[in-house]
Amino acid sequence: MSYPTGNGETDLPDGKYPNTKSKYSYYVVYNGYAQLVDCADCHVNPDNCPDGKLTFDLNQREALWSFEADTSYLEA
C-alpha cells in the first residue's frame, strides 16, 4: 500500500492515510492534495491516552484510544 510522505500533490484517492513516522497524526487526501493533520488531544484517562493524543488506526482510518489502534503502519 502506498501512503503520502508529505503535504502536497498526490495520485492517491480521497481518504485518510497513516503517517508512517507518527501514530499521532495522519494525512487527509482530498482532490489530489495531501495534508498532514494532528490527532485530537485527549486528557480523559491516562490509560486510554497515555501520551495526551488519540492514535490513528489503520483499519478504521480514524483516531482512536491507543489500546484500540492498529499501528502496524509505523516504520521500524
RAJOCOR-V363475 format. One record per backbone hydrogen bond with DSSP energy under -0.5 kcal/mol. NH is the residue of the N-H (numbers start at 0). CO is the residue of the C=O. E is the energy in kcal/mol with one decimal. If there is no record, write none. Layout:
# RAJOCOR-V363475
nh:NH co:CO e:E
nh:NH co:CO e:E
This chain:
# RAJOCOR-V363475
nh:7 co:33 e:-2.2
nh:9 co:31 e:-2.2
nh:14 co:28 e:-2.2
nh:16 co:26 e:-3.0
nh:18 co:24 e:-1.0
nh:19 co:17 e:-0.7
nh:21 co:18 e:-1.3
nh:24 co:21 e:-0.8
nh:25 co:36 e:-2.5
nh:26 co:16 e:-3.5
nh:27 co:34 e:-2.6
nh:28 co:14 e:-3.3
nh:28 co:26 e:-0.5
nh:29 co:27 e:-0.5
nh:29 co:32 e:-2.3
nh:32 co:29 e:-1.1
nh:33 co:7 e:-3.5
nh:34 co:27 e:-1.9
nh:36 co:25 e:-3.4
nh:38 co:23 e:-2.7
nh:41 co:51 e:-1.9
nh:47 co:44 e:-0.7
nh:48 co:44 e:-1.9
nh:51 co:48 e:-1.7
nh:53 co:39 e:-2.6
nh:54 co:63 e:-3.1
nh:55 co:22 e:-2.8
nh:56 co:61 e:-2.9
nh:57 co:69 e:-2.0
nh:60 co:56 e:-1.4
nh:61 co:56 e:-0.6
nh:63 co:54 e:-3.2
nh:63 co:61 e:-0.5
nh:65 co:47 e:-2.1
nh:67 co:64 e:-1.4
nh:68 co:64 e:-1.1
nh:70 co:68 e:-0.7
nh:73 co:70 e:-1.8
nh:74 co:19 e:-2.6
